[in-house]
Amino acid sequence: MDCIFCKIIDKVIPSQIVYEDKDVLAFNDINPAAPVHILVIPKKHIGTVQDISSEDKDILTAMFSAINEISRIKNLSEQGYRLIINNGKAAGQEVFHLHIHILGGKDKLGPMLTR
């Protein structure tokens, strides 16, 4: 598979990992749109939201548990943060491996992220 996020999971491509467990990997975005910009990805390749199956419910739970832990570690919980999922080409999804952007670290976050 020629998925850049799968290569990051396999440690073929280096990244600044901020969280990892058996189901999820989270790393700093290489082109941040906010002071804190982290991508949370499932270790199982899931291309888009439409590719999620009922078998993936534990993975989705793990992703949101990771987000809660990352927001605590990065001191975002009290101030607040934005979560973004770009789903499909028209929404600006560039890497077709499900991912959630965590953006935070400033008072007001700008317009919607389109990548």
C-alpha positions in Angstrom: 0.0 0.0 0.0 1.3 3.4 -0.9 -0.3 5.3 2.0 1.9 7.9 3.7 0.1 7.5 7.0 0.6 3.7 6.9 4.3 4.3 6.3 4.3 6.6 9.4 2.6 3.8 11.4 5.2 1.3 10.2 8.0 3.9 11.1 9.2 3.9 7.5 8.6 7.7 7.4 9.7 9.5 10.6 7.2 11.7 12.5 7.0 13.5 15.9 4.8 11.1 17.7 2.8 12.5 20.6 0.7 9.5 21.4 0.5 5.8 20.5 -1.4 2.8 21.7 -2.3 -0.5 20.0 -5.0 1.1 17.8 -4.0 4.7 17.4 -1.1 6.9 16.4 -1.0 10.7 16.9 1.8 12.9 15.6 2.5 16.6 15.0 1.3 17.9 11.6 4.3 18.9 9.4 2.5 22.0 8.2 0.7 23.2 11.3 -2.3 25.5 11.0 -2.3 26.3 14.7 0.3 26.3 17.6 -0.9 22.8 18.4 -1.8 20.8 15.3 -1.8 17.0 15.8 -3.2 14.3 13.5 -4.8 11.3 15.1 -5.0 8.2 12.9 -6.1 4.6 13.3 -3.4 2.0 12.8 -5.9 0.1 10.7 -6.1 1.6 7.2 -9.6 3.2 6.8 -9.7 5.4 3.8 -12.7 7.7 4.5 -15.6 7.9 6.9 -17.6 5.9 4.3 -15.1 3.0 4.8 -15.8 2.7 8.5 -17.6 -0.5 9.3 -19.4 -1.8 12.4 -16.2 -3.7 13.2 -14.4 -0.4 13.7 -16.3 0.9 16.6 -13.5 0.1 19.1 -11.0 1.9 16.9 -13.2 5.0 16.8 -13.6 4.9 20.6 -9.8 4.6 20.9 -9.3 7.6 18.6 -11.5 9.8 20.8 -9.9 8.4 24.0 -6.6 9.4 22.5 -7.9 12.9 21.7 -9.0 13.3 25.4 -5.5 12.2 26.6 -3.7 14.4 24.1 -5.8 17.4 25.0 -4.9 16.8 28.7 -1.2 16.4 27.9 -1.1 19.5 25.7 -3.2 21.6 28.2 -6.0 22.1 25.7 -9.0 20.9 27.6 -9.7 24.0 29.6 -9.1 26.5 26.7 -10.7 24.4 24.1 -9.7 23.0 20.7 -11.1 22.2 17.3 -11.5 18.7 15.8 -11.6 18.5 12.0 -12.3 15.5 9.7 -12.0 16.3 6.0 -13.9 13.5 4.3 -13.3 13.1 0.6 -11.7 15.1 -2.2 -14.3 17.9 -2.2 -13.7 18.5 1.5 -10.0 18.8 1.1 -8.9 15.3 2.1 -5.5 14.8 0.7 -4.4 11.6 2.4 -7.0 8.9 2.1 -6.5 7.4 5.5 -9.0 8.5 8.1 -7.6 11.2 10.4 -8.7 13.7 12.9 -7.0 17.1 13.2 -6.6 18.5 16.7 -6.0 22.3 16.5 -5.5 24.5 19.5 -3.1 26.7 21.4 -4.6 30.1 20.6 -7.7 32.0 21.6 -9.4 31.9 18.2 -8.8 29.4 15.5 -9.1 30.6 11.9 -11.4 29.4 9.1 -11.9 25.8 8.4 -8.9 23.7 7.5 -9.0 22.4 4.0 -6.3 19.8 3.9 
